[in-house]
Amino acid sequence: MTDKTENTPSLPPLYLALMPVIFLIIALGTSIILFGDSTIGGPAQIALLMAGMSAGAVGVKYGVNWSQLELATAVGISKALPAIFILLMVGTLVGTWMLSGTVPFLIYWGLQIIAPEIFYVATVIICAVVAVSIGSSWTTAGTVGVALVGIAAAAGMSIEVTAGAIISGAYFGDKLSPLSDTTNLAAAVSETELFEHIRYLLWTTVPAIAIALVFFAIKSYSNAAEIDQAQIVSISTAIEQNFNLSAWLILPVAVTLGLAVLKRPALVALLAGSVAAAIVGIMTQTAMTAAEGTDSAALSAIKQIWLTAANGYTSTTGHAQLDELLSRGGMESMLNTVWLILTAMFFGGMLEKSGCLRVLVQYLLLGVSSGGSLMRRAGLTSLGTNLIASDQYLAIALPAQMFGDKFKEMELKSKNLSRVLEDYGTTTSALVPWNTCGAFMASTLAVGTFAYLPYCIFNLASPIISYVYALFNFKVESIHD
């Protein structure tokens, strides 16, 4: 008679549970040494896939059926599909905004009115205001962020520093916006009232953004003297000569951000912004309606829009720097990032279903003796989830499940947990190249994650400030307080 418990999965020992994580760290480290930014060309994707297979092997050894592992990865990938479709639509948005003249218009006027002495600080503030208003760091980066990188490149300023300023401002605004999905998620999973959660976040976000503003103020002032005014004039002239700069070109920005403020789905807002750009482009840019061969003007415009949405915009102004700056976008430009997200979700699904993640969690709770140590442990777990599971939503939801009962047991207010989930989980997601957020920012801003990482001052400062608070038991509130 067959023992019915024979195939019941059991948890692997710690050394085997750690194996996929160690494998991933070694593989990613090797890919970075060999290829530089590991999100380019596939090295990180291969590392994630192979690490996922090693987690699957551990699971099979301890009784997990391979079909169950495959199902777990499918579930993980299905959760990432909304992000993937948003990513593809951002590619379309960038391409159509280039074709229509919207981004060139923003770059042109940005070069005229934003003083180099305050550029990086202005970038932080602009992105923070937009992100607070619409509740999305992704949409902020995909709209005003793209234009700001273009302005920086045209003015001869550092696009790496600019990307860091964009991400710093966008994530500050995202964390404090009641419209933000991550802010609502952190409050919900920790059972904290939303505005109480936001008020408590001020203790770490305000010092972090203050540090960022001081850094970018110094950076702006010190780099202002290096600006090539001749390059600004040259690029501005080339834009004037190749695009009809009409006020109508602001309409796609207004449509996209307006729908975001109204809390319409991101995909809808981005699609509407792309359609608005196509319509405005037809109205204002004569090159779009110029007949080609046997095609009518209308058919020629439709074909340009269609191909740009799919494959991106190719600038042919004859100005080398401007052409390099504007030749971007299209769904095709996001496919490498989609590949990265798929393999990251594959690894996360395998790690969870194999039991490796559960074992790691058990050991993470050992030795917790105070509220401060619990907050540090929860925060570092959130950071680790960003590194391992490659998704900021998991970095918020998973530690909440793991540590929620312990916070109640130690009679700590739930807002302690909700704050550290954001301090570590939300802010660090953009700093990991194989994380969905890091991949998105690198693709959208066209700056490698490791290139902009040192300048994401707000994102770096938030978890450090949170850790120091917990180390000294500062702002660790008991339910009896």
Secondary structure as UniProt FT lines:
FT   TURN            4..7
FT   HELIX           14..17
FT   HELIX           19..35
FT   TURN            38..39
FT   HELIX           43..61
FT   TURN            62..63
FT   HELIX           66..100
FT   HELIX           102..113
FT   HELIX           116..118
FT   HELIX           119..134
FT   HELIX           137..140
FT   HELIX           141..145
FT   HELIX           146..155
FT   HELIX           159..176
FT   TURN            178..179
FT   HELIX           181..189
FT   TURN            190..191
FT   HELIX           194..224
FT   TURN            225..226
FT   HELIX           229..242
FT   HELIX           247..250
FT   HELIX           251..261
FT   TURN            262..263
FT   HELIX           266..284
FT   HELIX           286..289
FT   TURN            293..294
FT   HELIX           297..311
FT   HELIX           320..326
FT   HELIX           331..334
FT   HELIX           335..353
FT   TURN            354..355
FT   HELIX           356..364
FT   TURN            365..367
FT   HELIX           371..388
FT   HELIX           392..409
FT   TURN            410..411
FT   HELIX           414..420
FT   HELIX           421..426
FT   HELIX           427..428
FT   HELIX           429..431
FT   TURN            433..434
FT   HELIX           436..445
FT   HELIX           449..452
FT   HELIX           453..455
FT   HELIX           457..471
FT   TURN            472..475
FT   TURN            479..480
//
